[in-house]
Amino acid sequence: MKSALIVIDMQNSFLHPDGENYYPEAPAVVANVKRLIEAAAGSDVAIVHAADRHREEFEDFEQKRLPRHCVSGGFDAAYFDGFGPAGRRHEIEIVKRRFSAFFATELALFLNEQAIERVVLCGVKTNCCVRATAQDAFANGFEVCVVSDATNSNREHLARASLEDIERYMGRLATTQEAVEMLS
């Protein structure tokens, strides 16, 4: 089965101690997400870097629920050190303005054109952008795998509940090691 790795929001906003949405648990996923990227890059699996970015001078619907964040061109919107497109083969960036990497982006079109059947998801945050992306991947007909130890949240109880829902209704959970084997 042809797979793609979707790396969600590995940006300064969440991972850098000076980031506007930083939480102390966030950096715990860094090593595992890097392992997944290395495995995918070593086997020509498509790597999709999904980045949350918003326009500075324009209103955005998300701002009704969240403060202005990840403004394009700013420190917080930039990828955290070691993440983002790095000139590897089979690597793209998807800029998103909502939680899901699928909503109002070309992600489903791109994956279908590449004959991708399974998406392997990692990044931050489990109960928000990872979950929304998993749900939309399922709705778009992709087999969903979330790497449970390569995602986390500042709300542990919501992360656990989200992983339970994902496994029950949308796909499966895997460890980093299991996902590395899947991507290799």
N, C-alpha and C positions, 0 to 999 in steps of 0.2 A: 504494500500500500504506500502510495506516494504521500509524503508528509511535508509540512512547513512548520517552522518554529516561529511563533509570534512572541516577541519580547515587548512587554507592555510598560511604558512610562519609566524607564530607567534613566531618570532625569534628576538634575540637581535639586529641583523642587522637593523631591521626596527623599533623596539619598544623601545629599550633602548636609552636614550639620548646620549650615547657614541657610538652607532651603526653606522656603515659606511653608511647605507642607511636610517638613522633616518629622519623622518620629523615630525614637531610639531603636526599634526593632527592624526598621527598613534595611539597614546595611547587612543584616544577617542573610539576605538572599543573594548578595553580590557574587560570592564565590560559586554558588550553584548555577546561577544564570550564566556566568562566564563559561562554566563547564559545558552547558547546553549549547552555547554559541560555538564553542570550539568543536564539539561533536558534529554539529550541523555543518559547519564550514568545512570540516574534513571529509564530508561525504556528499557534498553538493546538494544538500537539502536547502530549500529556499528559506532565507532568514528575513523576517519582516520586523523592522523596528517601528513600533507604534509610539508616536510622541504626542502628548497633549500640548496643544499650542493655541493661543487665543490672540486676537488682534488688539493692539494697544488702544487705538482711538475709536473702537466700535463696541457697542453693547453686545452682549452675548447672553443667550437664554440661561446658560448655566449660572450666571451671576445672580439670578434670582434666589438660588439656593446656596451658592458658594461665593466666597470673595474672589475678586479678580485674581487670576493666578496664571502661571506659565505663559507669560506674555512673550510673543515671538520676538526673538533677538535679544532677550534678556537672560541673565544668569540662570534663573529658575527653569526656563524652557530648554536650556542647553542639556545635552546628554551628560550624565555623570561620567567621570573619568573612566575610560576603558569601554564605554558603551556607545551605541549608535553605529551607523554605517562606517565601515573602515576599509572600503575598497575590496571586500571579499567577493568572490563569485557568488552569484545567486542571492544577492542581498539588496533589499529595498527599504525605503522609509515610507510610512503612511502617517500623515499628520491628521490628527483627529481633534474635534472640538466638543465631543461628548464622551461619555464613559466608554462606550463600545468602539473598538477599532473598526467595526463594520459599518456603523451608522454614518450615512452620508459621506462615505469614502469609496474608493475603488477596490477595496480589499477583496470582496467576494468575486468581482470580475477578474482580478488578477489571479486569485487562487484557482478559479475555474479554468482560465486560459492555460494554466500550468498543469492541469489535470491533477490538482491536489485533492486528496480524499480525506486526509486527517490533519488536524491542527494541534500542535503541542504548545500550550500556553504557559508563560511564566512572567514574572514581574510584579509590579505593585499596582494597586492594593487589591487583595483577594476579594473583599466584599463589595468592591465598587467597579473598577475598570476591568479586572480579570473576570469577574462574574458576568458583567454585561457583555463582554466579548465572547465568553463561553456560550451564553444564551443565544446570541446572534449567530455564532458559528453553527450551533445546532439548528437554529431556524433556517439557516442557509444550506443545510444538508451536509455539513462536514462532520466527520467523526471527531469528537472532542476529547482531548487528554490534557488535564491540568496537572502540572508538576507541583505537588503539594508542599515540598520543602524548598521550592524556588519561587514562592510567593508568600506574602504575609500582609498584615494590617496593623494599624494602631488600635483596632478594636478586635481583640482575639476571639471573643465569643461570636462576633459577626463573621470573622474569617472561618471559624469552625463550621458554623451554620451554612455558610456559602459553599464550602467544600462538600458538606453532606448533601446539599441540594444538587450541586453539580454532578456528584457521583450517582445520586438517585435518579435524576431526571434528564441529564444532558450528556453524560459521557463517563469518563473514568478518571481516576486519580492515579498518579505514578510518582515514584521517588525520582530524584535526579538520576540515580544510577540506572533505573529502569528506562527512563526517557533517553539517556545517553545511548543505551543499547538499541532503543527504538530508532533513534536518529542516525546511528552509525551504519 
